[in-house]
Amino acid sequence: MLAAIMNGMVLAFGLIIPLGAQNVFVFNQGASQSKFKRAIPVVITASLCDTLLILLAVLGVSLIVLTLPVLKTIIFTIGLIFLIYMGSSIWKSDSGNLSEHEAAMPIKKQIMFALSVSLLNPHAIIDTIGVIGTNSLQYEGMEKTAFTLTCIIVSWIWFLGLSLIGRLIGHIDSDGKFLRIVNKISALMIWAVAAYISIQLIQSF
């Protein structure tokens, strides 16, 4: 069982640590919010989305869904539209006056954006299926449960820590110069995901 736990830990960190749209968005909201508790919705949403993806990958459900061409096209198209809008919204946001919390998204918008960047990102979905889903096949019973729980726990800890680091840097960066850069990077990475989806859609026709 220890081997399953260690394997789950390494794989989960390997997938989640690389800089991506989801990580940048969680960090961005941790840094932008006036208080850390206001970034909790995005942390919970991103963590729950990863939990869902991991469970679907281990159970093999997500692989079945992505083998249905029509459903896959619909998911990718919705993701493309929403990510373009999301990138535009973040690009235009102003972090220059943190005393007025102009960069801080309201809770509903946080959740909506976190859902889109987590569940409508085909790259993340395919990675989860290909790495975590495939590796889970070697385990059964309690070992499989331990492997799955480890991946989920690592995800929750990572997003919580990422938002905390964001809050710390946001507190230090009182004039918002660094956050303006983070916003631009976040928007560009989200648009990059949208471009990736566009290529996938074109190739599917």
N, C-alpha and C positions, 0 to 999 in steps of 0.2 A: 504493500500500500504506500510506503514511503516513496518508492520509485515513481508511482503514479502521481503523487502530490508534487514531487520535484519536477517531473515532466510537465505537469500542468502549469506550474509556476514559471518555468523557463519559457514555455510556449506563449503563455498569456502576456508576459512582459515583452517578449520578442515581437508580438503583434501590436501591442498597445503603445509602447514607448516611442516608436518612430513618429516624427512630427507629421501630423495630418490635420485635416480640416476639423475633425471632432476635437482633438486635443487643443488646437489653437482657440477654438470657440469656447471651450470650458475655461481655459486660462484667461481668455479675454474677459469673460463675465466675472471671474473671480477678481480681476484687477479693476474692472469698471464699477462694480457695485459699491454703494456707500458703506454697507456693512456686509460681513461675510455671510450672515444668515440669508441675505437676499440672493446669494449665488447658489444656495442649497437646491432650489428647483432644477437648475441645469445639471448639477451633479447627480441628483437622483434620477432625472430623466435619462441622461447619458448612461448611467450605470444600469438602469432597468432595461434599456435598449440592448446593451451588450449582454446582459443576462439572458434576454429573450433570444438573441442571435446564437449565443453559446448553446442554450438548451435545444433550439431548433436544429443546430448543426450536429449535436451529439445524438439527437433522436432521428436525424436523417430527413426531417420534414423540409428544411430549407432547400436541400438538394432536389427534392421532388418538385418543389414550387418553381425553381429556376430551370427545370427541364421542360416547362410548359411555355412555349414561345410567346403566345398571346399575353399571358400574365406577366412574363418577364418584360415584354415591350411596354406594357402599361406602367409597371413599376418604374422602369428606367425613364420613361417620358415624364411622369409626374416628378420624379427626382430631378431631372434636368431643369424643368421650369422653375421649381421651387428653389433650387440651389442658385440659379442665376439671380433670382429676386433677393435671396438671402445675402449673396455676395455684394449686390448693389446697395442693400440697406446698411451693411456693415462698413462698406467703403465710404459711404456718405456720413456716417456717424461721426460726431465731434467729441473727441476726448480732451479737448483743450481746456475745458472749464469743469473740472471734477467737482467743484463746490456746488454746482448746479446739477450734477449727476447726468449730464447730457448723454454720456456714452452708455449708461446703465439701461438695459432693456427691462421692460415690465415683465412680470412673471409669465403671463400668457405667451408673450413673444419669445421669451427664453425657452419655454417648453416646446413651442412649435418649431423653432429653429433647431433645438437639440434633437428633436425627433427626426427632422428631415436629414440633418447631417449624419445621424447615426443609422437610420433605417433605410434611407434612400441613397446610400453610398454603395454602389455595386462592388467597388474594390474591397470595402470592409467586409461585405457579405461573403464574397468569394474567398477572401483570406480566411474568414472564420470557418467556412465549410471545408476549404482545402487543408487547413492546418489543424484546427481543433477537432473538427468533425472526423477527419481521416485518422488522426492519432487516437481518438477515443475508441476506435474499432478494436484496438489491441487489448482493451480492458473489459471486464465483466463484473457484475455485482457491485460489491463495496468499493473495489478499485476504480471502477468507472464513475461511481458516485463521488469518490474522493477527488478524482481528476477533474470532474466537472465543477465541483464546489470550489476547488482551488482556483480554477480559471475565473470563476465569478467573483470570488473574494479579491483576487488581484486587481480585477477591473474596478471594483468599488473603491479600494484603497488608492489606486492610481488617480482616479478622477477627483477624489477628495483632496489628495495631496497637491494635485495640479492647481486646483482652485485656490488652495491655501497659499501656494507660492505666488499665484497671480495677485491675491489680495495683499500680500506683503510688498510686492513690487509696486502695485498700484498705490499703496500708502506712501512709499518712498518717492514715487514719481508724481509729486504734487502738481507740477505744471502740465502734465499729460502728454509730454513730448514722446515718451517711450510708448504710451498706449496708442498714440496716433499711428506709430510704426506698426504696432501689433495689429491694429485694425486693418491696415493696408495688406499686411502679410496674410491675415485671416481671410480677407476677401479674395486675394489672389489664389490662395490654396483651394478655396471653395469653388472658384471659377475653374480651376484646374481639374477638379473632380467633375464639374459639369462638362468640360471639354472631353474628358475620358468617357463619360456616359454618351456624349454625342457620337464619338467614334464607334462605341459598341452598338449603338442604334443603327448607324449607317451600315456597319458590317453585317447586321442581322437581316438586312433587306436584300 
